[in-house]
Amino acid sequence: MVSPKIIRILAAAALAATAFFSPASHAQGTQQYVPINPPLPSDTPGKVEVLEFFAYTCPHCAAIEPLVEDWVKTAPPDVVLKQIPIAFNAGMKPLQQLYYTLLALDRPDLHAKVFTAIHGEHKRLFDKKAMGDWVASQGVDRAKFDSVFDSFSVQTQVQRASQLADAYRIEGTPSFAVGGKFMTSPVMAGNSYEGALKEVDRLIPMARN
């Protein structure tokens, strides 16, 4: 098994050579965020929502995941992180379903392992059968997985994720929306995963106001 640290190193090398945020971001020059105008409403009233738009196929999302896991442990109590899987084409929809199925089965611990399986172990987890085989190997009941994967609840969450991606005009991953008011990304934060999360921390007080 390839460790998340190695994935992070490999993806960091690619990061400098890859532009994966929207062209509008680059037009901002050295600005490390863009305002969202008009601001978008939160699904969690009374909290500052931080939305991380990600895709399991994205090596940068795989690289930043351990950092996100550490970041959320020290986030302020009025901040809630929501990870939003997005699909740039119809073929990516099963990966959205996989994320919400893992949550529904109370196996969020497998989220990071999906990245490792795809990017570190080169497993082709791109359809329901392959995903089902893999989660079964992780101790998940296969029948429960199959049932939840196609459930109305999961389909509704996938639809909501796609609506959010459209509303925020997401063109690349990972991207972070803060409080419905600001957007940042590693590219905007100086091609730095750590820089992106530091920028999120800086934007949280601004989003409260």
C-alpha positions as a Python dict, from the first residue, in 0.01 Angstrom:
ca = {
    (1, 'M'): (0, 0, 0),
    (2, 'V'): (130, 344, -92),
    (3, 'S'): (107, 584, 200),
    (4, 'P'): (-84, 914, 184),
    (5, 'K'): (253, 1088, 235),
    (6, 'I'): (389, 942, -89),
    (7, 'I'): (67, 1030, -271),
    (8, 'R'): (105, 1384, -140),
    (9, 'I'): (462, 1410, -266),
    (10, 'L'): (374, 1279, -611),
    (11, 'A'): (74, 1503, -646),
    (12, 'A'): (270, 1805, -523),
    (13, 'A'): (511, 1757, -811),
    (14, 'A'): (221, 1765, -1052),
    (15, 'L'): (57, 2062, -883),
    (16, 'A'): (313, 2316, -999),
    (17, 'A'): (262, 2216, -1360),
    (18, 'T'): (-116, 2181, -1354),
    (19, 'A'): (-374, 2458, -1358),
    (20, 'F'): (-690, 2306, -1220),
    (21, 'F'): (-894, 2601, -1102),
    (22, 'S'): (-1107, 2827, -1314),
    (23, 'P'): (-948, 3082, -1550),
    (24, 'A'): (-1108, 3358, -1343),
    (25, 'S'): (-882, 3262, -1054),
    (26, 'H'): (-568, 3327, -1253),
    (27, 'A'): (-697, 3667, -1354),
    (28, 'Q'): (-683, 3766, -987),
    (29, 'G'): (-302, 3763, -994),
    (30, 'T'): (-166, 3731, -641),
    (31, 'Q'): (-506, 3744, -472),
    (32, 'Q'): (-555, 3418, -287),
    (33, 'Y'): (-933, 3412, -300),
    (34, 'V'): (-1226, 3539, -503),
    (35, 'P'): (-1548, 3680, -358),
    (36, 'I'): (-1875, 3506, -437),
    (37, 'N'): (-2120, 3769, -552),
    (38, 'P'): (-2395, 3744, -454),
    (39, 'P'): (-2318, 3523, -155),
    (40, 'L'): (-2477, 3178, -153),
    (41, 'P'): (-2697, 3052, 133),
    (42, 'S'): (-2575, 2794, 382),
    (43, 'D'): (-2734, 2455, 443),
    (44, 'T'): (-2623, 2485, 808),
    (45, 'P'): (-2775, 2798, 967),
    (46, 'G'): (-2569, 2949, 1244),
    (47, 'K'): (-2248, 2786, 1123),
    (48, 'V'): (-1972, 2891, 887),
    (49, 'E'): (-1977, 2622, 621),
    (50, 'V'): (-1650, 2529, 456),
    (51, 'L'): (-1722, 2328, 144),
    (52, 'E'): (-1444, 2122, -6),
    (53, 'F'): (-1528, 2029, -363),
    (54, 'F'): (-1335, 1717, -452),
    (55, 'A'): (-1321, 1422, -688),
    (56, 'Y'): (-1182, 1080, -605),
    (57, 'T'): (-1002, 1077, -941),
    (58, 'C'): (-815, 1400, -858),
    (59, 'P'): (-455, 1341, -739),
    (60, 'H'): (-449, 1683, -574),
    (61, 'C'): (-756, 1591, -370),
    (62, 'A'): (-579, 1272, -265),
    (63, 'A'): (-273, 1470, -163),
    (64, 'I'): (-460, 1729, 41),
    (65, 'E'): (-692, 1482, 219),
    (66, 'P'): (-455, 1409, 514),
    (67, 'L'): (-411, 1784, 563),
    (68, 'V'): (-786, 1839, 556),
    (69, 'E'): (-831, 1563, 814),
    (70, 'D'): (-582, 1739, 1044),
    (71, 'W'): (-732, 2082, 976),
    (72, 'V'): (-1088, 1989, 1071),
    (73, 'K'): (-970, 1864, 1412),
    (74, 'T'): (-866, 2217, 1507),
    (75, 'A'): (-1138, 2413, 1326),
    (76, 'P'): (-1339, 2662, 1537),
    (77, 'P'): (-1658, 2523, 1693),
    (78, 'D'): (-1882, 2736, 1472),
    (79, 'V'): (-1722, 2596, 1155),
    (80, 'V'): (-1852, 2288, 977),
    (81, 'L'): (-1668, 2112, 696),
    (82, 'K'): (-1871, 1953, 420),
    (83, 'Q'): (-1691, 1754, 154),
    (84, 'I'): (-1875, 1770, -176),
    (85, 'P'): (-1794, 1508, -442),
    (86, 'I'): (-1846, 1645, -789),
    (87, 'A'): (-1872, 1496, -1135),
    (88, 'F'): (-1736, 1666, -1443),
    (89, 'N'): (-1909, 1405, -1660),
    (90, 'A'): (-2172, 1132, -1626),
    (91, 'G'): (-1906, 865, -1580),
    (92, 'M'): (-1803, 1020, -1248),
    (93, 'K'): (-2148, 995, -1089),
    (94, 'P'): (-2080, 651, -933),
    (95, 'L'): (-1791, 807, -743),
    (96, 'Q'): (-2032, 1061, -597),
    (97, 'Q'): (-2261, 776, -499),
    (98, 'L'): (-1969, 593, -339),
    (99, 'Y'): (-1893, 884, -107),
    (100, 'Y'): (-2248, 921, 18),
    (101, 'T'): (-2290, 544, 46),
    (102, 'L'): (-1988, 524, 275),
    (103, 'L'): (-2136, 796, 495),
    (104, 'A'): (-2475, 624, 504),
    (105, 'L'): (-2307, 297, 606),
    (106, 'D'): (-2125, 481, 885),
    (107, 'R'): (-1788, 408, 728),
    (108, 'P'): (-1638, 756, 682),
    (109, 'D'): (-1304, 595, 766),
    (110, 'L'): (-1302, 448, 415),
    (111, 'H'): (-1312, 792, 251),
    (112, 'A'): (-935, 845, 265),
    (113, 'K'): (-878, 480, 176),
    (114, 'V'): (-1062, 531, -155),
    (115, 'F'): (-798, 785, -254),
    (116, 'T'): (-522, 542, -159),
    (117, 'A'): (-690, 258, -351),
    (118, 'I'): (-725, 464, -668),
    (119, 'H'): (-403, 665, -666),
    (120, 'G'): (-170, 448, -461),
    (121, 'E'): (-284, 96, -549),
    (122, 'H'): (-418, 181, -898),
    (123, 'K'): (-750, 8, -839),
    (124, 'R'): (-1013, 93, -1097),
    (125, 'L'): (-1300, 184, -868),
    (126, 'F'): (-1510, 340, -1138),
    (127, 'D'): (-1829, 133, -1140),
    (128, 'K'): (-2067, -16, -885),
    (129, 'K'): (-1932, -371, -915),
    (130, 'A'): (-1570, -273, -864),
    (131, 'M'): (-1667, -47, -577),
    (132, 'G'): (-1878, -319, -418),
    (133, 'D'): (-1596, -570, -442),
    (134, 'W'): (-1359, -324, -280),
    (135, 'V'): (-1585, -219, 8),
    (136, 'A'): (-1662, -586, 78),
    (137, 'S'): (-1287, -640, 116),
    (138, 'Q'): (-1297, -361, 376),
    (139, 'G'): (-1555, -542, 586),
    (140, 'V'): (-1870, -380, 450),
    (141, 'D'): (-2174, -601, 395),
    (142, 'R'): (-2208, -628, 17),
    (143, 'A'): (-2587, -651, 16),
    (144, 'K'): (-2616, -337, 230),
    (145, 'F'): (-2376, -155, 0),
    (146, 'D'): (-2573, -249, -310),
    (147, 'S'): (-2898, -139, -148),
    (148, 'V'): (-2773, 196, -21),
    (149, 'F'): (-2575, 279, -336),
    (150, 'D'): (-2892, 311, -545),
    (151, 'S'): (-3114, 445, -268),
    (152, 'F'): (-3328, 756, -298),
    (153, 'S'): (-3131, 920, -16),
    (154, 'V'): (-2796, 878, -193),
    (155, 'Q'): (-2941, 992, -525),
    (156, 'T'): (-3081, 1304, -355),
    (157, 'Q'): (-2743, 1387, -201),
    (158, 'V'): (-2569, 1339, -535),
    (159, 'Q'): (-2818, 1574, -696),
    (160, 'R'): (-2755, 1832, -423),
    (161, 'A'): (-2378, 1800, -469),
    (162, 'S'): (-2414, 1868, -840),
    (163, 'Q'): (-2639, 2166, -769),
    (164, 'L'): (-2375, 2312, -536),
    (165, 'A'): (-2099, 2258, -792),
    (166, 'D'): (-2309, 2445, -1048),
    (167, 'A'): (-2397, 2725, -805),
    (168, 'Y'): (-2033, 2778, -712),
    (169, 'R'): (-1923, 2734, -1076),
    (170, 'I'): (-1663, 2474, -984),
    (171, 'E'): (-1428, 2400, -1271),
    (172, 'G'): (-1148, 2224, -1084),
    (173, 'T'): (-1064, 2040, -765),
    (174, 'P'): (-988, 2075, -485),
    (175, 'S'): (-1171, 2404, -429),
    (176, 'F'): (-1287, 2553, -100),
    (177, 'A'): (-1590, 2774, -46),
    (178, 'V'): (-1604, 2960, 286),
    (179, 'G'): (-1931, 3078, 430),
    (180, 'G'): (-2087, 3106, 87),
    (181, 'K'): (-1888, 3427, 42),
    (182, 'F'): (-1537, 3334, -71),
    (183, 'M'): (-1359, 3075, -282),
    (184, 'T'): (-998, 2963, -267),
    (185, 'S'): (-784, 2673, -389),
    (186, 'P'): (-425, 2548, -376),
    (187, 'V'): (-352, 2715, -710),
    (188, 'M'): (-475, 3051, -583),
    (189, 'A'): (-279, 3007, -261),
    (190, 'G'): (59, 2992, -432),
    (191, 'N'): (36, 2632, -557),
    (192, 'S'): (27, 2515, -197),
    (193, 'Y'): (-201, 2268, -21),
    (194, 'E'): (-103, 2407, 318),
    (195, 'G'): (-147, 2760, 184),
    (196, 'A'): (-503, 2686, 76),
    (197, 'L'): (-602, 2573, 423),
    (198, 'K'): (-430, 2873, 579),
    (199, 'E'): (-632, 3091, 344),
    (200, 'V'): (-949, 2914, 456),
    (201, 'D'): (-856, 2999, 816),
    (202, 'R'): (-806, 3362, 716),
    (203, 'L'): (-1139, 3377, 534),
    (204, 'I'): (-1346, 3230, 818),
    (205, 'P'): (-1354, 3553, 1027),
    (206, 'M'): (-1433, 3749, 712),
    (207, 'A'): (-1721, 3514, 638),
    (208, 'R'): (-1863, 3566, 988),
    (209, 'N'): (-1906, 3939, 923),
}
